[in-house]
Amino acid sequence: MTTLYLVESVFNGTITDKASFEQKVEAVRDEIGTQGAGLIEVQVAKDLSRAFFIIEAEERTLVNESLRKLEVPVTLIKPVRLVGTELEEVKKQAETVNYLVEWNLPENLTMDAYLERKSKNSVHYDEVPEVKFSRTYVCEDMTKCLCFYDSPDESTVKKAREAVMAPIDTLTELS
């Protein structure tokens, strides 16, 4: 059975332009493909300082070893659950996202309670029509979630998060 893994990478100035980043992503796609895994999506900060890879693989060690081989720095690797859309839709890469909200989940929050809260509050996105919520990846250990949006600017993302009563620990503009 395959699992989705979130891999966060901080480049510390080692990737300085979009072309270099894209070459690194293709190398990752090729390497994990030889291992029977798949690169579902990659989002990168506009300043190229951080990247977020979603990889579908049989096991975590395969992901970690493949990235180490390619000298991709790994600051976090965790199994995640996709919420808000179907995996097949993400694989099509038809949706534009340009903002990422990271939320460090409160202790004692269960996945069931999180999903119930999300279901109840997500109707409030309608109050901020200029922002489109796309999807969320929730770490299976319930430590954090990443929510992706298409928005005209940072302030409307904040307004949308207020509408759904969800905090922001980090807000990143994506490239």
N, C-alpha and C positions, 0 to 999 in steps of 0.2 A: 504494500500500500504506500502511496506517495503522500508526502506532507508538504505544505507550503512553509517556506522559511523566509523570514525577514532577515536581511543582512544589511547592517549599517556600516558605512565606510567613511572615514574622515581622511582626506587626502593630504592635508598639511602642506599644500603647495606643490605636491608632486605632479598634479594634473593642472595645467595652466591654460588650456584652450579646449574648445568644444571638440575639435578633431581628435585630439589625444584621448579625450574621454570616450568618444565614440569608438575609437580603435580598441580601447580597453574593454568596452562593453562587448564588442564583437569577439574578442579573445575569450571573454568569460562565456559567452553564448556557445562558442565552438568547444571549449574545454569541457564544460558541464554536459554538453550534448554527447560527447564521446563517453561520458559516464552514465548515460541513460537518464539524465536529469534535464530540466527545461528552465530557461530564463523566461519568467512570465512577464515581468516588467521591471524597468529601471527608471527611477526619478532622481534628478540631480538638482542640487541647489543652484540658483542662478549664478552665484559666484564660484561654482565648481568645488566648493569646499567639502561638501558631504554628498553621498549618494545612498540611495535606498534601493536594494535589489530584492525582488520577490522571486524565489527559486522553488521549483517543484522537484523534489527528490525523494529517494527511498530513505536516505539517512543523512543526518547532520554532518557526520565526518566526511562524507563525499563532498559536500558543499565546502566545508572548511578547507580540506586538502586542495581542492581545485583552485580556490581563491588564493591560498598561500602559494601554490605553484606559480600563479600569475602575478604575484606580489601586489595583490589587492589587499590593503589593510582592512582588517575586520575588527570593528569596535563592538559589534553586537551581532549575535546570530541566535534566533529563537523561532520556534514553530509558531505560526499564526493561523488565524481563522479569518477568512474573507467574509465581510458583512456588507450588505447594501446592494450587491449585484452578484451575478453568476460568474464563475471563473472563465467560462467560454467567452463572455462579453469582454472581460479584461484582456484575454488573449488576442482579441480582434484589434485592440489598441485604437478603437474608433473615437474614444472620448478624450477631450482635451482637459488636462488638469494643470493648474499653474500655482496652486498653494497647497501646502502640507501643514496640518496641525498635528502636533504630538501632544498627547495627554497621558501623563503618568497617573495611572488609575489608583484610586484610593485602596488601602488595605481592606481586606474582608469583602471586596466586591466580587461576586461570583459571575461566571459567564451568563448564567440564566438571568440574574438580576440586571446585568449590563444590557443584554438583548431586550429584556422587557422595557427597561428605561429608554433605550434607543427607539424601540417601536412606538412607545407612547409619545416621545418628544419630537420625533422626526417630522411630524405633520407641521410643526412650527417653521420648518424651512420655507414654507409658502409665504411667510411674513417678510421674507427677504428674497424676492423673486430674481434679483440680479445675480444671486449666487446659486450655483448648481452644485449640490453635494453629489459626489461620484461614488466613493467607496471607502470602507474602513478595513484595516487589518488590525485584529486584536490579538495580542500575544496570548498564547494558550495558558501561560502562567499568570495571566491577569495583572501584569506589571504596567503595561502601556498599550496605547492604540495610536494608529496613524490614520488620519482622516484626510481624504483628498477632495479638493474643490476646484471648480472653475469660477473665477471671480474677477471683476474689473480691478479690484485693488484690495489691499490688506484690511482696510477699515470695514469693508463689507463682509469679509470673512469673520472678523470679530463680531460684527452685528449678527451674523447667522449663528455663531456659536452662542451668543447671548440668547437668541430666540429659542434655541433648543436646550438651553440651560446646561451647557457643557463648557468646562474651562479650557484654556489654552496654556500649555506649558512652554511650547516652542512653536513659532509660526515661521515657516520657511517659504520664500518665493522660489518656485521651480523654474528651471530653464526650459 
